[in-house]
Structures are given as C-alpha cells and as structure tokens.
Amino acid sequence: MSQPWSYRDGVNSDTSLSLIGFDVEATDGKIGSVDEESNAVGDSYLVVDTGFWIFGKKVVLPASTVTEVDPQNKKVFLARTKEEIKNAPEFDEATYTDPGYREQVGDYYGRDPNLP
C-alpha cells in the first residue's frame, strides 16, 4: 500500500458524494460514523467519531483503508479491525492536519497488518 492517502481503484469514485454521517464498519463491526472528510487528490481521509466505543475518541483513517462505500445504506467499510484502529496514533484536533502526524498515521496504516 504505497499511497495511504488515496482511495483504492473503484472505491469512492464519486467524490461529489459526501460521506459525512455514514456509519463506518471495521472488518469486525461498527466503529462509529464519519465526522469529516477530505477528497483532495493524494490527501484523502476520513475523520471518524468513535462515540462510546473508544470514549468519544476520533480517529483519522487514510482513504486506502476504505474497501467499499455503500451509498444506499450509508456505510463505509474498512480493511482494518477494531483493534488496529484503536491502536492507531492518537487523534489531536490541533495537529491532525500537520505533516508529521499525517506521516505517522500513513506509516501506521501503510504497513502490512500481517507483519509484526
């Protein structure tokens, strides 16, 4: 996964569709809903509000983690487990758009989840 901030081929090709408010499903269940999104080329991501699941925490998910968007049911499906998302770099409202933080998140999600 060399481009963590780009959608996979065939996923979310309709960038005019807002995903805000869509439910977000990890491979093992719902993790929250989309609070914010960016569809900038090479810099696409979702900010997901996890609600009570991680005590109101938000997480940044690079576009490459999305495997499917279901506009009819308003759901976004991810290629990551709840545990992987929970262990991602901490979200900080003040710094989540900074290059250093984005590099951390990109590195975290860009590595093969099957490797240690």
Backbone atoms as SQL, in Angstrom:
CREATE TABLE atoms (id INTEGER PRIMARY KEY, chain TEXT, resi INTEGER, resn TEXT, atom TEXT, x REAL, y REAL, z REAL);
INSERT INTO atoms VALUES
  (1, 'A', 1, 'MET', 'N', 0.856, -1.176, 0.000),
  (2, 'A', 1, 'MET', 'CA', 0.000, 0.000, 0.000),
  (3, 'A', 1, 'MET', 'C', 0.898, 1.233, 0.000),
  (4, 'A', 2, 'SER', 'N', 1.285, 1.661, -1.149),
  (5, 'A', 2, 'SER', 'CA', 2.259, 2.736, -1.220),
  (6, 'A', 2, 'SER', 'C', 1.645, 4.134, -1.129),
  (7, 'A', 3, 'GLN', 'N', 0.339, 4.236, -1.330),
  (8, 'A', 3, 'GLN', 'CA', -0.307, 5.543, -1.285),
  (9, 'A', 3, 'GLN', 'C', -1.455, 5.524, -0.275),
  (10, 'A', 4, 'PRO', 'N', -1.134, 5.665, 1.005),
  (11, 'A', 4, 'PRO', 'CA', -2.178, 5.548, 2.018),
  (12, 'A', 4, 'PRO', 'C', -3.265, 6.610, 1.917),
  (13, 'A', 5, 'TRP', 'N', -2.962, 7.751, 1.301),
  (14, 'A', 5, 'TRP', 'CA', -3.915, 8.860, 1.269),
  (15, 'A', 5, 'TRP', 'C', -4.727, 8.905, -0.030),
  (16, 'A', 6, 'SER', 'N', -4.755, 7.797, -0.757),
  (17, 'A', 6, 'SER', 'CA', -5.552, 7.700, -1.987),
  (18, 'A', 6, 'SER', 'C', -6.502, 6.514, -1.871),
  (19, 'A', 7, 'TYR', 'N', -7.710, 6.687, -2.420),
  (20, 'A', 7, 'TYR', 'CA', -8.663, 5.580, -2.426),
  (21, 'A', 7, 'TYR', 'C', -8.179, 4.477, -3.355),
  (22, 'A', 8, 'ARG', 'N', -8.527, 3.246, -3.032),
  (23, 'A', 8, 'ARG', 'CA', -8.230, 2.106, -3.896),
  (24, 'A', 8, 'ARG', 'C', -9.019, 2.260, -5.194),
  (25, 'A', 9, 'ASP', 'N', -8.534, 1.645, -6.257),
  (26, 'A', 9, 'ASP', 'CA', -9.245, 1.689, -7.529),
  (27, 'A', 9, 'ASP', 'C', -10.671, 1.191, -7.354),
  (28, 'A', 10, 'GLY', 'N', -11.623, 1.972, -7.867),
  (29, 'A', 10, 'GLY', 'CA', -13.025, 1.571, -7.817),
  (30, 'A', 10, 'GLY', 'C', -13.747, 1.909, -6.529),
  (31, 'A', 11, 'VAL', 'N', -13.038, 2.440, -5.537),
  (32, 'A', 11, 'VAL', 'CA', -13.673, 2.797, -4.263),
  (33, 'A', 11, 'VAL', 'C', -13.890, 4.308, -4.230),
  (34, 'A', 12, 'ASN', 'N', -15.093, 4.718, -3.923),
  (35, 'A', 12, 'ASN', 'CA', -15.459, 6.129, -3.791),
  (36, 'A', 12, 'ASN', 'C', -15.052, 6.951, -5.010),
  (37, 'A', 13, 'SER', 'N', -15.389, 6.451, -6.181),
  (38, 'A', 13, 'SER', 'CA', -15.069, 7.202, -7.398),
  (39, 'A', 13, 'SER', 'C', -15.944, 8.437, -7.551),
  (40, 'A', 14, 'ASP', 'N', -17.070, 8.485, -6.825),
  (41, 'A', 14, 'ASP', 'CA', -17.957, 9.659, -6.868),
  (42, 'A', 14, 'ASP', 'C', -17.587, 10.589, -5.722),
  (43, 'A', 15, 'THR', 'N', -16.599, 11.447, -5.950),
  (44, 'A', 15, 'THR', 'CA', -16.129, 12.327, -4.871),
  (45, 'A', 15, 'THR', 'C', -17.112, 13.460, -4.567),
  (46, 'A', 16, 'SER', 'N', -18.187, 13.581, -5.363),
  (47, 'A', 16, 'SER', 'CA', -19.202, 14.582, -5.056),
  (48, 'A', 16, 'SER', 'C', -20.135, 14.089, -3.952),
  (49, 'A', 17, 'LEU', 'N', -20.094, 12.783, -3.661),
  (50, 'A', 17, 'LEU', 'CA', -20.917, 12.195, -2.611),
  (51, 'A', 17, 'LEU', 'C', -20.272, 12.448, -1.254),
  (52, 'A', 18, 'SER', 'N', -20.988, 13.129, -0.380),
  (53, 'A', 18, 'SER', 'CA', -20.459, 13.365, 0.962),
  (54, 'A', 18, 'SER', 'C', -20.644, 12.117, 1.816),
  (55, 'A', 19, 'LEU', 'N', -19.594, 11.713, 2.501),
  (56, 'A', 19, 'LEU', 'CA', -19.659, 10.544, 3.376),
  (57, 'A', 19, 'LEU', 'C', -19.928, 10.933, 4.832),
  (58, 'A', 20, 'ILE', 'N', -20.043, 12.212, 5.102),
  (59, 'A', 20, 'ILE', 'CA', -20.280, 12.681, 6.473),
  (60, 'A', 20, 'ILE', 'C', -21.607, 12.113, 6.972),
  (61, 'A', 21, 'GLY', 'N', -21.547, 11.502, 8.154),
  (62, 'A', 21, 'GLY', 'CA', -22.722, 10.878, 8.751),
  (63, 'A', 21, 'GLY', 'C', -22.861, 9.400, 8.434),
  (64, 'A', 22, 'PHE', 'N', -22.074, 8.883, 7.476),
  (65, 'A', 22, 'PHE', 'CA', -22.112, 7.457, 7.139),
  (66, 'A', 22, 'PHE', 'C', -21.577, 6.649, 8.324),
  (67, 'A', 23, 'ASP', 'N', -22.158, 5.457, 8.549),
  (68, 'A', 23, 'ASP', 'CA', -21.621, 4.529, 9.535),
  (69, 'A', 23, 'ASP', 'C', -20.327, 3.944, 8.991),
  (70, 'A', 24, 'VAL', 'N', -19.394, 3.641, 9.892),
  (71, 'A', 24, 'VAL', 'CA', -18.105, 3.079, 9.491),
  (72, 'A', 24, 'VAL', 'C', -17.955, 1.697, 10.117),
  (73, 'A', 25, 'GLU', 'N', -17.692, 0.708, 9.255),
  (74, 'A', 25, 'GLU', 'CA', -17.581, -0.689, 9.682),
  (75, 'A', 25, 'GLU', 'C', -16.151, -1.199, 9.511),
  (76, 'A', 26, 'ALA', 'N', -15.552, -1.627, 10.607),
  (77, 'A', 26, 'ALA', 'CA', -14.265, -2.332, 10.538),
  (78, 'A', 26, 'ALA', 'C', -14.572, -3.756, 10.090),
  (79, 'A', 27, 'THR', 'N', -13.549, -4.579, 9.904),
  (80, 'A', 27, 'THR', 'CA', -13.788, -5.962, 9.479),
  (81, 'A', 27, 'THR', 'C', -14.559, -6.748, 10.530),
  (82, 'A', 28, 'ASP', 'N', -14.545, -6.261, 11.787),
  (83, 'A', 28, 'ASP', 'CA', -15.215, -6.982, 12.874),
  (84, 'A', 28, 'ASP', 'C', -16.292, -6.161, 13.581),
  (85, 'A', 29, 'GLY', 'N', -16.891, -5.202, 12.871),
  (86, 'A', 29, 'GLY', 'CA', -18.023, -4.477, 13.445),
  (87, 'A', 29, 'GLY', 'C', -17.926, -2.969, 13.317),
  (88, 'A', 30, 'LYS', 'N', -19.018, -2.312, 13.694),
  (89, 'A', 30, 'LYS', 'CA', -19.121, -0.858, 13.574),
  (90, 'A', 30, 'LYS', 'C', -18.175, -0.158, 14.541),
  (91, 'A', 31, 'ILE', 'N', -17.516, 0.917, 14.038),
  (92, 'A', 31, 'ILE', 'CA', -16.618, 1.671, 14.917),
  (93, 'A', 31, 'ILE', 'C', -17.082, 3.101, 15.154),
  (94, 'A', 32, 'GLY', 'N', -18.048, 3.587, 14.365),
  (95, 'A', 32, 'GLY', 'CA', -18.507, 4.954, 14.545),
  (96, 'A', 32, 'GLY', 'C', -19.091, 5.511, 13.271),
  (97, 'A', 33, 'SER', 'N', -18.997, 6.844, 13.131),
  (98, 'A', 33, 'SER', 'CA', -19.520, 7.483, 11.934),
  (99, 'A', 33, 'SER', 'C', -18.574, 8.575, 11.447),
  (100, 'A', 34, 'VAL', 'N', -18.670, 8.871, 10.164),
  (101, 'A', 34, 'VAL', 'CA', -17.794, 9.861, 9.544),
  (102, 'A', 34, 'VAL', 'C', -18.175, 11.249, 10.043),
  (103, 'A', 35, 'ASP', 'N', -17.188, 11.949, 10.590),
  (104, 'A', 35, 'ASP', 'CA', -17.376, 13.295, 11.136),
  (105, 'A', 35, 'ASP', 'C', -16.853, 14.354, 10.167),
  (106, 'A', 36, 'GLU', 'N', -15.842, 13.977, 9.383),
  (107, 'A', 36, 'GLU', 'CA', -15.189, 14.913, 8.467),
  (108, 'A', 36, 'GLU', 'C', -14.528, 14.097, 7.365),
  (109, 'A', 37, 'GLU', 'N', -14.336, 14.712, 6.197),
  (110, 'A', 37, 'GLU', 'CA', -13.667, 14.004, 5.101),
  (111, 'A', 37, 'GLU', 'C', -12.887, 14.977, 4.240),
  (112, 'A', 38, 'SER', 'N', -11.903, 14.423, 3.539),
  (113, 'A', 38, 'SER', 'CA', -11.162, 15.177, 2.539),
  (114, 'A', 38, 'SER', 'C', -11.046, 14.292, 1.312),
  (115, 'A', 39, 'ASN', 'N', -11.349, 14.859, 0.143),
  (116, 'A', 39, 'ASN', 'CA', -11.213, 14.126, -1.106),
  (117, 'A', 39, 'ASN', 'C', -10.114, 14.715, -1.974),
  (118, 'A', 40, 'ALA', 'N', -9.191, 15.434, -1.350),
  (119, 'A', 40, 'ALA', 'CA', -8.084, 16.021, -2.102),
  (120, 'A', 40, 'ALA', 'C', -7.238, 14.909, -2.713),
  (121, 'A', 41, 'VAL', 'N', -6.847, 15.082, -3.938),
  (122, 'A', 41, 'VAL', 'CA', -6.038, 14.071, -4.623),
  (123, 'A', 41, 'VAL', 'C', -4.742, 13.827, -3.851),
  (124, 'A', 42, 'GLY', 'N', -4.487, 12.568, -3.504),
  (125, 'A', 42, 'GLY', 'CA', -3.288, 12.209, -2.753),
  (126, 'A', 42, 'GLY', 'C', -3.324, 12.594, -1.294),
  (127, 'A', 43, 'ASP', 'N', -4.460, 13.138, -0.837),
  (128, 'A', 43, 'ASP', 'CA', -4.595, 13.556, 0.564),
  (129, 'A', 43, 'ASP', 'C', -6.029, 13.320, 1.040),
  (130, 'A', 44, 'SER', 'N', -6.572, 12.157, 0.688),
  (131, 'A', 44, 'SER', 'CA', -7.949, 11.829, 1.063),
  (132, 'A', 44, 'SER', 'C', -7.963, 11.035, 2.366),
  (133, 'A', 45, 'TYR', 'N', -8.906, 11.391, 3.225),
  (134, 'A', 45, 'TYR', 'CA', -9.017, 10.708, 4.518),
  (135, 'A', 45, 'TYR', 'C', -10.404, 10.911, 5.096),
  (136, 'A', 46, 'LEU', 'N', -10.698, 10.148, 6.134),
  (137, 'A', 46, 'LEU', 'CA', -11.926, 10.301, 6.906),
  (138, 'A', 46, 'LEU', 'C', -11.538, 10.544, 8.358),
  (139, 'A', 47, 'VAL', 'N', -12.282, 11.416, 9.024),
  (140, 'A', 47, 'VAL', 'CA', -12.168, 11.545, 10.471),
  (141, 'A', 47, 'VAL', 'C', -13.433, 10.876, 11.010),
  (142, 'A', 48, 'VAL', 'N', -13.243, 9.838, 11.831),
  (143, 'A', 48, 'VAL', 'CA', -14.359, 9.061, 12.343),
  (144, 'A', 48, 'VAL', 'C', -14.525, 9.314, 13.835),
  (145, 'A', 49, 'ASP', 'N', -15.755, 9.659, 14.218),
  (146, 'A', 49, 'ASP', 'CA', -16.100, 9.812, 15.629),
  (147, 'A', 49, 'ASP', 'C', -16.504, 8.435, 16.129),
  (148, 'A', 50, 'THR', 'N', -15.742, 7.895, 17.064),
  (149, 'A', 50, 'THR', 'CA', -15.989, 6.535, 17.535),
  (150, 'A', 50, 'THR', 'C', -17.057, 6.481, 18.626),
  (151, 'A', 51, 'GLY', 'N', -17.595, 7.624, 19.009),
  (152, 'A', 51, 'GLY', 'CA', -18.654, 7.629, 20.015),
  (153, 'A', 51, 'GLY', 'C', -18.197, 6.993, 21.306),
  (154, 'A', 52, 'PHE', 'N', -19.024, 6.080, 21.832),
  (155, 'A', 52, 'PHE', 'CA', -18.715, 5.459, 23.117),
  (156, 'A', 52, 'PHE', 'C', -17.716, 4.322, 22.995),
  (157, 'A', 53, 'TRP', 'N', -17.458, 3.874, 21.755),
  (158, 'A', 53, 'TRP', 'CA', -16.579, 2.721, 21.573),
  (159, 'A', 53, 'TRP', 'C', -15.185, 2.970, 22.149),
  (160, 'A', 54, 'ILE', 'N', -14.581, 4.141, 21.851),
  (161, 'A', 54, 'ILE', 'CA', -13.298, 4.489, 22.490),
  (162, 'A', 54, 'ILE', 'C', -13.483, 5.800, 23.260),
  (163, 'A', 55, 'PHE', 'N', -14.560, 5.900, 24.011),
  (164, 'A', 55, 'PHE', 'CA', -14.838, 7.054, 24.859),
  (165, 'A', 55, 'PHE', 'C', -14.765, 8.384, 24.125),
  (166, 'A', 56, 'GLY', 'N', -15.487, 8.481, 23.033),
  (167, 'A', 56, 'GLY', 'CA', -15.593, 9.751, 22.327),
  (168, 'A', 56, 'GLY', 'C', -14.380, 10.129, 21.513),
  (169, 'A', 57, 'LYS', 'N', -13.452, 9.215, 21.352),
  (170, 'A', 57, 'LYS', 'CA', -12.236, 9.481, 20.589),
  (171, 'A', 57, 'LYS', 'C', -12.551, 9.576, 19.093),
  (172, 'A', 58, 'LYS', 'N', -11.767, 10.370, 18.412),
  (173, 'A', 58, 'LYS', 'CA', -11.847, 10.422, 16.962),
  (174, 'A', 58, 'LYS', 'C', -10.584, 9.784, 16.401),
  (175, 'A', 59, 'VAL', 'N', -10.678, 9.262, 15.188),
  (176, 'A', 59, 'VAL', 'CA', -9.529, 8.672, 14.517),
  (177, 'A', 59, 'VAL', 'C', -9.475, 9.166, 13.081),
  (178, 'A', 60, 'VAL', 'N', -8.265, 9.300, 12.552),
  (179, 'A', 60, 'VAL', 'CA', -8.063, 9.652, 11.146),
  (180, 'A', 60, 'VAL', 'C', -7.775, 8.350, 10.407),
  (181, 'A', 61, 'LEU', 'N', -8.532, 8.131, 9.335),
  (182, 'A', 61, 'LEU', 'CA', -8.350, 6.931, 8.526),
  (183, 'A', 61, 'LEU', 'C', -7.981, 7.332, 7.106),
  (184, 'A', 62, 'PRO', 'N', -6.768, 6.993, 6.662),
  (185, 'A', 62, 'PRO', 'CA', -6.387, 7.287, 5.283),
  (186, 'A', 62, 'PRO', 'C', -7.352, 6.595, 4.308),
  (187, 'A', 63, 'ALA', 'N', -7.564, 7.207, 3.164),
  (188, 'A', 63, 'ALA', 'CA', -8.507, 6.687, 2.176),
  (189, 'A', 63, 'ALA', 'C', -8.222, 5.245, 1.781),
  (190, 'A', 64, 'SER', 'N', -6.958, 4.823, 1.821),
  (191, 'A', 64, 'SER', 'CA', -6.603, 3.467, 1.401),
  (192, 'A', 64, 'SER', 'C', -7.176, 2.388, 2.313),
  (193, 'A', 65, 'THR', 'N', -7.630, 2.756, 3.523),
  (194, 'A', 65, 'THR', 'CA', -8.211, 1.768, 4.432),
  (195, 'A', 65, 'THR', 'C', -9.650, 1.429, 4.049),
  (196, 'A', 66, 'VAL', 'N', -10.262, 2.238, 3.173),
  (197, 'A', 66, 'VAL', 'CA', -11.647, 2.037, 2.752),
  (198, 'A', 66, 'VAL', 'C', -11.694, 1.002, 1.627),
  (199, 'A', 67, 'THR', 'N', -12.533, -0.023, 1.817),
  (200, 'A', 67, 'THR', 'CA', -12.671, -1.063, 0.793),
  (201, 'A', 67, 'THR', 'C', -13.957, -0.919, -0.009),
  (202, 'A', 68, 'GLU', 'N', -14.963, -0.277, 0.595),
  (203, 'A', 68, 'GLU', 'CA', -16.244, -0.130, -0.092),
  (204, 'A', 68, 'GLU', 'C', -17.025, 1.028, 0.511),
  (205, 'A', 69, 'VAL', 'N', -17.776, 1.723, -0.360),
  (206, 'A', 69, 'VAL', 'CA', -18.713, 2.748, 0.080),
  (207, 'A', 69, 'VAL', 'C', -20.086, 2.311, -0.410),
  (208, 'A', 70, 'ASP', 'N', -21.025, 2.203, 0.513),
  (209, 'A', 70, 'ASP', 'CA', -22.391, 1.789, 0.181),
  (210, 'A', 70, 'ASP', 'C', -23.322, 2.983, 0.374),
  (211, 'A', 71, 'PRO', 'N', -23.576, 3.751, -0.717),
  (212, 'A', 71, 'PRO', 'CA', -24.398, 4.961, -0.594),
  (213, 'A', 71, 'PRO', 'C', -25.846, 4.667, -0.196),
  (214, 'A', 72, 'GLN', 'N', -26.393, 3.533, -0.612),
  (215, 'A', 72, 'GLN', 'CA', -27.787, 3.201, -0.289),
  (216, 'A', 72, 'GLN', 'C', -27.989, 3.006, 1.211),
  (217, 'A', 73, 'ASN', 'N', -27.059, 2.310, 1.845),
  (218, 'A', 73, 'ASN', 'CA', -27.168, 2.052, 3.283),
  (219, 'A', 73, 'ASN', 'C', -26.342, 3.015, 4.125),
  (220, 'A', 74, 'LYS', 'N', -25.710, 3.978, 3.466),
  (221, 'A', 74, 'LYS', 'CA', -24.883, 4.982, 4.144),
  (222, 'A', 74, 'LYS', 'C', -23.845, 4.334, 5.061),
  (223, 'A', 75, 'LYS', 'N', -23.017, 3.456, 4.444),
  (224, 'A', 75, 'LYS', 'CA', -21.971, 2.769, 5.198),
  (225, 'A', 75, 'LYS', 'C', -20.657, 2.829, 4.440),
  (226, 'A', 76, 'VAL', 'N', -19.571, 2.886, 5.219),
  (227, 'A', 76, 'VAL', 'CA', -18.213, 2.820, 4.694),
  (228, 'A', 76, 'VAL', 'C', -17.575, 1.596, 5.340),
  (229, 'A', 77, 'PHE', 'N', -16.961, 0.742, 4.521),
  (230, 'A', 77, 'PHE', 'CA', -16.323, -0.476, 5.012),
  (231, 'A', 77, 'PHE', 'C', -14.810, -0.332, 4.941),
  (232, 'A', 78, 'LEU', 'N', -14.130, -0.838, 5.983),
  (233, 'A', 78, 'LEU', 'CA', -12.674, -0.707, 6.096),
  (234, 'A', 78, 'LEU', 'C', -11.975, -2.054, 6.022),
  (235, 'A', 79, 'ALA', 'N', -10.684, -2.012, 5.690),
  (236, 'A', 79, 'ALA', 'CA', -9.846, -3.213, 5.649),
  (237, 'A', 79, 'ALA', 'C', -9.033, -3.348, 6.924),
  (238, 'A', 80, 'ARG', 'N', -9.548, -2.877, 8.020),
  (239, 'A', 80, 'ARG', 'CA', -8.844, -2.933, 9.299),
  (240, 'A', 80, 'ARG', 'C', -9.794, -3.387, 10.404),
  (241, 'A', 81, 'THR', 'N', -9.221, -3.986, 11.461),
  (242, 'A', 81, 'THR', 'CA', -10.015, -4.435, 12.603),
  (243, 'A', 81, 'THR', 'C', -10.197, -3.288, 13.594),
  (244, 'A', 82, 'LYS', 'N', -11.113, -3.495, 14.523),
  (245, 'A', 82, 'LYS', 'CA', -11.317, -2.506, 15.589),
  (246, 'A', 82, 'LYS', 'C', -10.025, -2.284, 16.376),
  (247, 'A', 83, 'GLU', 'N', -9.328, -3.386, 16.659),
  (248, 'A', 83, 'GLU', 'CA', -8.094, -3.300, 17.451),
  (249, 'A', 83, 'GLU', 'C', -7.033, -2.465, 16.724),
  (250, 'A', 84, 'GLU', 'N', -6.875, -2.682, 15.417),
  (251, 'A', 84, 'GLU', 'CA', -5.899, -1.905, 14.641),
  (252, 'A', 84, 'GLU', 'C', -6.239, -0.417, 14.682),
  (253, 'A', 85, 'ILE', 'N', -7.519, -0.108, 14.570),
  (254, 'A', 85, 'ILE', 'CA', -7.948, 1.294, 14.581),
  (255, 'A', 85, 'ILE', 'C', -7.754, 1.899, 15.970),
  (256, 'A', 86, 'LYS', 'N', -8.072, 1.129, 16.984),
  (257, 'A', 86, 'LYS', 'CA', -7.918, 1.592, 18.371),
  (258, 'A', 86, 'LYS', 'C', -6.459, 1.900, 18.693),
  (259, 'A', 87, 'ASN', 'N', -5.518, 1.153, 18.093),
  (260, 'A', 87, 'ASN', 'CA', -4.095, 1.323, 18.379),
  (261, 'A', 87, 'ASN', 'C', -3.402, 2.338, 17.460),
  (262, 'A', 88, 'ALA', 'N', -4.145, 2.990, 16.616),
  (263, 'A', 88, 'ALA', 'CA', -3.577, 3.983, 15.690),
  (264, 'A', 88, 'ALA', 'C', -3.051, 5.191, 16.479),
  (265, 'A', 89, 'PRO', 'N', -2.187, 6.006, 15.847),
  (266, 'A', 89, 'PRO', 'CA', -1.707, 7.218, 16.534),
  (267, 'A', 89, 'PRO', 'C', -2.872, 8.070, 17.050),
  (268, 'A', 90, 'GLU', 'N', -2.696, 8.600, 18.229),
  (269, 'A', 90, 'GLU', 'CA', -3.722, 9.400, 18.911),
  (270, 'A', 90, 'GLU', 'C', -4.159, 10.594, 18.067),
  (271, 'A', 91, 'PHE', 'N', -5.473, 10.811, 17.989),
  (272, 'A', 91, 'PHE', 'CA', -6.023, 11.956, 17.268),
  (273, 'A', 91, 'PHE', 'C', -5.879, 13.211, 18.116),
  (274, 'A', 92, 'ASP', 'N', -5.451, 14.297, 17.502),
  (275, 'A', 92, 'ASP', 'CA', -5.350, 15.585, 18.179),
  (276, 'A', 92, 'ASP', 'C', -5.967, 16.637, 17.265),
  (277, 'A', 93, 'GLU', 'N', -7.045, 17.245, 17.735),
  (278, 'A', 93, 'GLU', 'CA', -7.784, 18.241, 16.953),
  (279, 'A', 93, 'GLU', 'C', -6.872, 19.341, 16.406),
  (280, 'A', 94, 'ALA', 'N', -5.835, 19.689, 17.173),
  (281, 'A', 94, 'ALA', 'CA', -4.958, 20.797, 16.776),
  (282, 'A', 94, 'ALA', 'C', -3.891, 20.394, 15.760),
  (283, 'A', 95, 'THR', 'N', -3.533, 19.108, 15.714),
  (284, 'A', 95, 'THR', 'CA', -2.397, 18.718, 14.869),
  (285, 'A', 95, 'THR', 'C', -2.698, 17.660, 13.817),
  (286, 'A', 96, 'TYR', 'N', -3.961, 17.232, 13.684),
  (287, 'A', 96, 'TYR', 'CA', -4.213, 16.093, 12.800),
  (288, 'A', 96, 'TYR', 'C', -3.975, 16.396, 11.322),
  (289, 'A', 97, 'THR', 'N', -3.834, 17.667, 10.957),
  (290, 'A', 97, 'THR', 'CA', -3.519, 18.002, 9.562),
  (291, 'A', 97, 'THR', 'C', -2.035, 18.302, 9.367),
  (292, 'A', 98, 'ASP', 'N', -1.254, 18.275, 10.433),
  (293, 'A', 98, 'ASP', 'CA', 0.186, 18.536, 10.322),
  (294, 'A', 98, 'ASP', 'C', 0.890, 17.395, 9.591),
  (295, 'A', 99, 'PRO', 'N', 1.897, 17.712, 8.769),
  (296, 'A', 99, 'PRO', 'CA', 2.619, 16.682, 8.016),
  (297, 'A', 99, 'PRO', 'C', 3.232, 15.589, 8.891),
  (298, 'A', 100, 'GLY', 'N', 3.786, 15.934, 10.039),
  (299, 'A', 100, 'GLY', 'CA', 4.414, 14.942, 10.913),
  (300, 'A', 100, 'GLY', 'C', 3.410, 13.915, 11.414),
  (301, 'A', 101, 'TYR', 'N', 2.248, 14.389, 11.857),
  (302, 'A', 101, 'TYR', 'CA', 1.201, 13.479, 12.333),
  (303, 'A', 101, 'TYR', 'C', 0.692, 12.623, 11.185),
  (304, 'A', 102, 'ARG', 'N', 0.480, 13.254, 10.038),
  (305, 'A', 102, 'ARG', 'CA', -0.029, 12.534, 8.870),
  (306, 'A', 102, 'ARG', 'C', 0.953, 11.448, 8.434),
  (307, 'A', 103, 'GLU', 'N', 2.246, 11.728, 8.569),
  (308, 'A', 103, 'GLU', 'CA', 3.260, 10.730, 8.223),
  (309, 'A', 103, 'GLU', 'C', 3.174, 9.525, 9.177),
  (310, 'A', 104, 'GLN', 'N', 2.987, 9.809, 10.472),
  (311, 'A', 104, 'GLN', 'CA', 2.819, 8.742, 11.473),
  (312, 'A', 104, 'GLN', 'C', 1.627, 7.859, 11.119),
  (313, 'A', 105, 'VAL', 'N', 0.494, 8.486, 10.826),
  (314, 'A', 105, 'VAL', 'CA', -0.731, 7.750, 10.506),
  (315, 'A', 105, 'VAL', 'C', -0.559, 6.964, 9.203),
  (316, 'A', 106, 'GLY', 'N', 0.042, 7.608, 8.202),
  (317, 'A', 106, 'GLY', 'CA', 0.285, 6.940, 6.928),
  (318, 'A', 106, 'GLY', 'C', 1.188, 5.733, 7.088),
  (319, 'A', 107, 'ASP', 'N', 2.238, 5.882, 7.913),
  (320, 'A', 107, 'ASP', 'CA', 3.158, 4.767, 8.174),
  (321, 'A', 107, 'ASP', 'C', 2.433, 3.636, 8.908),
  (322, 'A', 108, 'TYR', 'N', 1.605, 4.016, 9.893),
  (323, 'A', 108, 'TYR', 'CA', 0.876, 3.010, 10.680),
  (324, 'A', 108, 'TYR', 'C', -0.046, 2.189, 9.779),
  (325, 'A', 109, 'TYR', 'N', -0.840, 2.846, 8.980),
  (326, 'A', 109, 'TYR', 'CA', -1.800, 2.140, 8.129),
  (327, 'A', 109, 'TYR', 'C', -1.171, 1.615, 6.838),
  (328, 'A', 110, 'GLY', 'N', -0.015, 2.119, 6.485),
  (329, 'A', 110, 'GLY', 'CA', 0.623, 1.706, 5.248),
  (330, 'A', 110, 'GLY', 'C', 1.373, 0.398, 5.349),
  (331, 'A', 111, 'ARG', 'N', 1.680, -0.008, 6.559),
  (332, 'A', 111, 'ARG', 'CA', 2.415, -1.268, 6.700),
  (333, 'A', 111, 'ARG', 'C', 1.455, -2.455, 6.618),
  (334, 'A', 112, 'ASP', 'N', 1.999, -3.588, 6.289),
  (335, 'A', 112, 'ASP', 'CA', 1.218, -4.810, 6.140),
  (336, 'A', 112, 'ASP', 'C', 0.718, -5.253, 7.520),
  (337, 'A', 113, 'PRO', 'N', -0.607, -5.369, 7.715),
  (338, 'A', 113, 'PRO', 'CA', -1.126, -5.748, 9.032),
  (339, 'A', 113, 'PRO', 'C', -0.755, -7.165, 9.445),
  (340, 'A', 114, 'ASN', 'N', -0.279, -7.973, 8.497),
  (341, 'A', 114, 'ASN', 'CA', 0.102, -9.347, 8.828),
  (342, 'A', 114, 'ASN', 'C', 1.544, -9.464, 9.299),
  (343, 'A', 115, 'LEU', 'N', 2.283, -8.356, 9.252),
  (344, 'A', 115, 'LEU', 'CA', 3.659, -8.360, 9.742),
  (345, 'A', 115, 'LEU', 'C', 3.710, -7.804, 11.149),
  (346, 'A', 116, 'PRO', 'N', 4.697, -8.203, 11.944),
  (347, 'A', 116, 'PRO', 'CA', 4.791, -7.698, 13.323),
  (348, 'A', 116, 'PRO', 'C', 5.155, -6.230, 13.381);
